[in-house]
Amino acid sequence: MRRVIASLGLALLVVLPAIALAKPAKHKQPKPFQNAEELLRWINIYRMHPDPQRLPEAVKAMSSLGVTKDTDQSGVYIGFVAGVLGANPRIAEDLVAKMFPLPPENQVIVIKAIAYSGMPHWRDTMTKFVERMPARKVLIDRYVFGNKPTLTELSIKDDSGVIDLNWGYYFATGWEAPVRRIVAALVLSLDKDKVDYLTIGAMAKWTLAQNASRNDDLLTMLKKISNDCDPKVRKPLEEVIDAAETLELAKLRKDALASIDELKAKGPENLRNYNWWGQAGQTVFALGCVAAGVMGQVEAGIPCVVGGAASTAALKYLAPSSE
């Protein structure tokens, strides 16, 4: 009996310290976002390391850092917030609640993100926050009761900023659907009649190649899409894939500028009213704006974010001032 007791005592002497040392380590809180570069870096790798609980902090950082001050330049951010909400519908309401308080000018991002999230009951979620956004009630009503389009209803052909929105959604989820929407816009790069369409198509083409050149998962996804995509976009998509694999992105730029110049030179007279689109396209490519790195460098006030999404804002800022 004494031997048994002695053995138990010895066992406890060995096991108890081990149990004490095995206490779960406290979860280390990430440091607050200090600048736009840190925020964009987090967005760019989010789909590989999802952390939806940090979204409210990110939204507040977007507000305080001023990156969403101009909604025309906020496409990637709006799309990203929408994607996180859409991928986490069960906790979406809680995430949105933690985003407040927000200045009225930045509440637009929350409203659009909810509407673009793709959640089955996004209208119900939106109406629960009307009282927190009284200054934005008109906009909320237009989404909830009106005919304001959601993300899948927006046309890149009509607004190149939709490219940004879809990239943001992809960065949040890694899903194929937003990439397919950008791929569908490649048909615009073949347009022979409108300089604006041609320029937007070139933007879609460049951003796909630029991002795929840095992301093997995206490159694999584009190859999969090429197997069943619209035959009209297969050729430009193959060019995107080739440029991403060989890192010959300059060829896309050269071809885009050549197409724009050809259309400007040979197009009918009425198209010459759109010469500034050609100028905008050349300036965007010449600045290397859409070739910006994953940390979101900004050149000349143009929104170059997360691997190269370029929006309508780029064209707006490059348009000649009226004399």
Secondary structure, 3 states (H helix, E strand, C coil): CHHHHHHHHHHHHHHHHHHHHCCCCCCCCCCCCCCHHHHHHHHHHHHHCCCHHHHHHHHHHHHHHCCCCCHHHCHHHHHHHHHHHHHCCCCHHHHHHCCCCCCHHHHHHHHHHHHHCCCCCHHHHHHCCHHHCHHHHHHHHHHHCCCCCCHHHCCCCCCCHHHHHHHHHHHHHCCHHHHHHHHHHHHHHHCCCCHHHHHHHHHHHHHHHHHHCCCHHHHHHHHHHHHHCCHHHHHHHHHHHHHHHHCCHHHHHHHHHHHHHHHHHHCCHHHHHHHHHHHHHHHHHHHCHHHCCCCCCCECCECCECCCECCHHHHHHHCCCCC
